[in-house]
Amino acid sequence: MENFKQLGISENLVKGLNELKIITPSDIQNEVIPLLLNSKTDLVGQAQTGTGKTAAYCLPLLHRIQPNRKVVQGLVLCPTRELGQQVAKQLFKFTKYTEKIYTEAVYGGPQIDRQINALKRPTHIVVATPGRLIDLVQRKAVDLSHVKTVILDEADEMLSLGFKKELDEILSFLPDVESKWLFSATMPDGIKQIVNKHMSADAHRVEVSGKNVVNKNIEHQFLICEEVDKLHALVKFLKSEQENRGVVFCKTRAVTKKLAKQLIAKNIAADAIHGDLLQKERDKVMRAFKKGTLQLLVATDLAARGIDIEGLSFVVHYQLPDKDEYYTHRSGRTARAGKEGISLSLVTTSELKQLRYFEKILRISFNQIRQA
């Protein structure tokens, strides 16, 4: 079994990884890290959240940065503020024992002036949402002319959020880029267009199948109930979990809002995150959840991207997702860092077929539970 040193990662970075209890490389890290360390290549990686892709590109990126050159050398594009903050935090933690490498995260929402001031400090890596980056470039607040490596993380989500035009624009004004690395859970036509237009014809392609990435520490459960009984079943489950915290997933904004209101009416410390919230409203909910004043987050799939909160005991699928990769994304919110967790699906008899499909395609088994 490989370790990070055998993959070519420097001693000081390995020291930081060991402290974070990241010891054994995941499938995508084994495949991608030696490739990116040893060649200036374009890469298209298909991988879900939870496969370790952030470290798979962050570690080779850090190897490429020259700390003594006080210019932006690496650029990471992310769909959401939360994912951007998470990536910047990882980069910071990885470099605890290396020469100082400075990362700045910039995204829509907060005052742009504060970010402009932050970028006046020496910065080696910029992690950005596409819209805010274009704003900063137009104001001449960030110089990307020395960027050698650009990474598109969760590229399919950037397209879902309508950033295609911005991605084309950013990729066309990076003159000296030596390597473009794109990671995406799915490969819709829009992503293929970006790959064909902006990446070399001989770009390496790596696919880490979702079948291998469902965390082994998650217990997958299901409860059969009629649609009208789902709220009652959920409340009963939450009572059995007492102080434990988790996320409840719905497919639409409307159901998310309604369910959060119903739970609050039953004195459950819950709130919702969905696409209709302003950034400051979303931040307020996330702060309350991180602090522990909220027990429960009710979320849509898209709104939950980039959430990384320690110690979530469970996720509940109030409505089953349509795609197997969404089931993997959702379930992966619990059982982090070696802990165990529950992924509970509330299903009607007609939804059992979908559950059996997930079982087969993801190679997991669901245990049926019955409430007293």
C-alpha positions in Angstrom: 0.0 0.0 0.0 1.4 3.4 -1.1 1.9 6.3 1.3 2.2 9.9 0.4 6.0 9.9 0.6 6.2 7.1 -2.0 3.9 9.1 -4.3 6.6 11.9 -4.2 5.1 14.3 -1.7 7.8 16.2 0.2 8.6 15.4 3.8 7.3 18.7 5.2 3.9 18.3 3.5 3.7 14.6 4.7 4.3 15.9 8.2 1.3 18.2 7.9 -0.8 15.4 6.4 0.1 13.0 9.3 -1.0 15.6 11.8 -4.4 15.8 10.0 -4.5 12.0 10.2 -4.3 11.7 6.4 -2.1 8.7 6.1 -3.1 6.4 3.3 -3.8 7.9 -0.2 -7.2 7.4 -1.7 -7.7 5.9 -5.2 -7.7 9.3 -6.9 -4.7 10.5 -5.0 -2.7 7.3 -5.9 -3.6 7.9 -9.6 -3.3 11.7 -9.9 -0.5 12.8 -7.6 2.5 11.1 -9.3 1.1 12.2 -12.7 0.8 15.8 -11.7 4.1 15.9 -9.8 6.1 14.5 -12.7 4.7 16.3 -15.8 3.2 19.6 -16.9 0.0 18.1 -18.2 -3.7 18.9 -18.6 -6.0 16.6 -16.6 -9.7 15.8 -16.7 -10.7 14.0 -13.5 -14.2 12.6 -12.9 -14.7 12.2 -9.2 -17.4 12.7 -6.6 -17.1 14.6 -3.3 -15.6 12.4 -0.7 -13.0 10.7 -2.9 -10.1 12.9 -1.7 -9.8 15.0 -4.8 -9.0 18.3 -3.0 -5.8 16.8 -1.6 -5.2 15.1 -5.0 -4.8 18.5 -6.7 -3.7 20.7 -3.7 -0.6 18.7 -2.9 0.9 18.8 -6.5 -0.2 22.5 -6.7 1.8 23.3 -3.5 4.9 21.5 -5.0 4.7 23.9 -7.9 4.6 27.1 -5.9 7.9 29.0 -5.5 7.5 30.7 -2.1 10.2 33.3 -2.8 8.3 34.7 -5.9 5.6 37.0 -4.4 3.2 36.6 -7.3 0.0 34.6 -7.9 1.1 31.3 -9.4 -1.9 29.0 -8.8 -5.6 29.6 -9.4 -8.5 27.3 -8.1 -12.0 28.0 -9.3 -14.9 26.8 -7.2 -18.7 27.0 -7.6 -19.5 28.2 -4.1 -18.1 30.3 -1.3 -18.2 27.3 1.1 -16.1 25.1 -1.2 -13.7 28.0 -1.8 -13.2 28.5 2.0 -12.8 24.8 2.5 -10.1 24.5 -0.2 -8.2 27.6 1.2 -8.4 26.1 4.7 -7.0 22.7 3.4 -4.1 24.5 1.6 -3.3 26.4 4.9 -3.4 23.2 7.0 -1.2 21.3 4.5 1.5 23.9 4.6 2.0 24.0 8.4 5.6 22.7 8.1 6.6 24.1 4.7 8.0 27.5 3.7 5.1 30.0 3.9 2.7 29.7 1.0 -0.1 32.3 1.1 -3.6 31.5 -0.2 -6.4 34.0 -0.5 -10.0 33.0 -1.0 -12.3 35.5 -2.9 -16.0 35.1 -3.5 -19.2 37.0 -3.9 -21.1 38.3 -0.9 -18.7 40.1 1.4 -17.4 43.6 0.7 -15.1 43.6 -2.4 -12.9 46.3 -0.9 -11.8 44.0 1.9 -10.8 41.3 -0.6 -8.9 43.9 -2.7 -6.9 44.9 0.4 -6.2 41.3 1.2 -4.8 40.7 -2.3 -2.3 43.5 -1.8 -0.4 41.2 0.6 1.9 38.6 -1.0 -0.4 35.9 -2.4 0.8 32.6 -4.1 -2.6 30.9 -4.7 -6.0 32.5 -5.3 -9.1 30.3 -4.7 -12.1 32.1 -6.3 -15.7 31.9 -7.5 -15.8 32.8 -11.2 -18.0 36.0 -10.9 -16.0 37.6 -8.1 -12.7 36.8 -9.8 -13.8 38.6 -13.0 -14.8 41.6 -10.9 -11.3 41.7 -9.3 -9.5 41.3 -12.6 -11.6 44.2 -14.1 -10.6 46.4 -11.2 -7.0 45.4 -11.7 -7.0 44.1 -8.1 -5.4 40.8 -9.0 -2.7 40.0 -11.5 -3.0 36.5 -13.0 -0.3 37.0 -15.6 2.1 34.7 -13.7 -0.4 31.8 -13.1 1.1 28.5 -14.2 -1.6 26.1 -12.9 -5.3 26.5 -13.0 -7.8 24.1 -11.4 -11.6 23.9 -12.0 -13.1 22.1 -9.0 -16.7 20.8 -9.2 -16.9 22.1 -12.8 -20.4 20.6 -13.4 -21.7 22.7 -10.4 -20.1 25.8 -11.8 -22.1 25.2 -15.0 -25.3 24.5 -13.1 -24.9 27.9 -11.4 -24.6 29.5 -14.8 -20.8 30.3 -14.9 -20.1 28.9 -18.4 -19.4 32.4 -19.9 -17.2 33.4 -16.9 -15.2 30.2 -17.1 -14.6 30.7 -20.9 -13.5 34.3 -20.2 -11.1 33.4 -17.3 -9.5 30.5 -19.2 -8.9 32.7 -22.2 -7.1 35.4 -20.3 -4.5 33.2 -18.6 -1.6 33.6 -21.0 1.2 31.5 -19.4 -0.7 28.6 -17.9 1.3 25.3 -18.2 -1.4 23.0 -16.7 -5.2 23.0 -16.5 -6.7 20.4 -14.2 -10.5 20.0 -14.2 -12.5 17.9 -11.7 -16.2 17.1 -12.1 -18.6 14.6 -10.7 -20.5 14.4 -14.0 -19.5 15.1 -17.6 -22.4 17.0 -19.3 -22.0 18.6 -22.7 -21.0 22.0 -21.3 -18.0 20.4 -19.6 -17.0 18.6 -22.8 -17.1 21.9 -24.6 -14.8 23.5 -22.0 -12.4 20.6 -22.2 -12.3 20.7 -26.1 -11.9 24.5 -26.2 -9.4 25.1 -23.4 -7.5 21.9 -22.8 -4.9 20.1 -24.8 -6.0 17.2 -27.0 -3.7 14.8 -25.1 -5.1 15.7 -21.6 -4.9 12.8 -19.2 -8.3 11.4 -18.2 -8.8 9.8 -14.8 -12.1 8.4 -13.6 -12.7 7.3 -10.0 -16.0 5.5 -10.0 -18.6 6.4 -7.5 -19.0 2.7 -6.8 -15.8 2.7 -4.7 -16.3 5.8 -2.7 -19.3 5.2 -0.4 -17.8 5.5 3.0 -17.6 2.1 4.8 -18.4 3.7 8.2 -21.9 4.7 7.1 -24.9 2.5 8.0 -27.5 2.8 5.2 -31.1 2.4 6.6 -34.5 2.8 5.1 -38.0 3.2 6.5 -41.1 2.6 4.5 -43.9 5.1 5.0 -46.6 6.9 3.0 -45.8 10.4 1.8 -48.2 11.9 4.4 -46.4 10.1 7.2 -42.9 11.2 6.4 -42.9 14.2 8.7 -44.1 12.1 11.6 -41.5 9.5 10.9 -38.7 12.1 10.7 -39.7 13.8 14.0 -39.7 10.4 15.7 -36.2 9.6 14.3 -34.9 13.0 15.4 -36.2 12.4 19.0 -34.3 9.1 19.0 -31.1 10.9 18.0 -31.5 13.3 20.9 -28.6 15.9 20.8 -27.0 14.5 17.6 -26.8 16.7 14.6 -27.4 16.0 10.9 -28.7 17.2 7.5 -32.1 16.4 6.0 -32.1 16.4 2.1 -35.0 17.4 -0.1 -35.1 17.6 -3.9 -36.7 21.0 -4.3 -36.5 24.5 -2.7 -40.2 24.5 -2.0 -40.1 21.2 0.0 -37.0 22.4 1.8 -38.6 25.6 3.0 -41.9 23.9 4.0 -40.2 21.1 5.9 -38.0 23.5 7.8 -41.1 25.5 8.9 -42.9 22.3 9.9 -39.9 21.2 12.1 -39.5 24.6 13.7 -43.3 24.5 14.5 -42.6 21.2 16.4 -39.8 22.9 18.5 -37.0 21.3 16.6 -33.9 23.5 16.2 -33.8 23.4 12.4 -33.3 25.8 9.5 -33.1 25.6 5.8 -30.4 26.3 3.1 -31.5 26.6 -0.5 -30.9 28.6 -3.6 -33.3 31.4 -2.7 -31.3 32.6 0.3 -29.1 35.7 0.1 -25.5 34.9 0.9 -25.7 36.7 4.3 -28.9 34.7 5.3 -27.1 31.5 4.3 -24.0 32.5 6.3 -26.2 33.2 9.4 -27.8 29.7 9.1 -24.4 28.0 8.6 -22.8 29.9 11.6 -25.7 28.8 13.9 -25.3 25.2 12.7 -21.5 25.2 13.1 -21.9 26.6 16.6 -24.3 23.9 17.5 -27.3 26.2 18.2 -29.1 24.4 15.3 -29.5 20.6 15.5 -30.6 20.2 11.9 -30.1 21.6 8.5 -32.7 21.0 5.8 -31.0 21.4 2.4 -31.3 20.9 -1.3 -28.5 19.0 -3.1 -27.0 22.1 -4.7 -27.1 24.3 -1.6 -25.2 21.6 0.4 -22.2 21.5 -1.9 -19.1 22.5 0.0 -20.5 22.0 3.5 -17.9 20.3 5.7 -18.9 20.2 9.3 -17.3 17.9 11.8 -19.3 15.5 13.8 -22.5 15.0 11.9 -24.2 11.8 13.1 -26.7 11.3 10.4 -28.2 12.4 7.1 -31.9 11.8 6.2 -33.1 11.5 2.6 -36.6 13.0 3.0 -36.9 12.7 -0.8 -34.6 10.3 -2.6 -32.3 11.9 -5.1 -32.6 11.0 -8.8 -28.9 10.3 -9.3 -26.6 7.8 -7.6 -23.8 10.4 -7.3 -26.2 12.6 -5.4 -26.8 9.8 -2.9 -23.0 9.5 -2.5 -22.6 13.2 -2.0 -25.4 13.4 0.6 -24.3 10.3 2.6 -20.7 11.5 2.6 -21.7 14.4 4.9 -21.7 12.0 7.8 -19.1 9.5 9.1 -16.2 11.9 8.4 -12.7 11.5 9.8 -13.1 7.8 10.8 -16.4 8.3 12.7 -19.5 6.3 12.1 -22.8 7.7 10.8 -26.3 6.8 9.7 -27.8 7.5 6.2 -31.6 7.1 6.5 -34.0 7.1 3.5 -37.7 7.7 4.1 -39.3 5.9 1.2 -42.8 5.1 -0.1 -43.4 1.6 -1.5 -43.1 3.0 -5.1 -39.6 4.4 -4.3 -38.2 1.0 -3.3 -37.2 0.4 -6.9 -34.9 3.5 -6.7 -33.4 2.2 -3.5 -32.6 -1.2 -5.0 -31.0 0.6 -7.9 -28.7 2.5 -5.5 -27.9 -0.7 -3.7 -26.8 -2.4 -6.9 -24.9 0.5 -8.5 -23.1 1.7 -5.3 -22.6 -1.9 -4.0 -24.1 -1.0 -0.6 -26.8 -2.8 1.4 -29.7 -1.0 3.1 -31.2 -2.2 6.4 -34.9 -1.8 6.8 -35.9 -0.3 10.2 -39.3 -0.1 11.7 -40.5 2.5 14.1 -42.3 1.4 17.3 
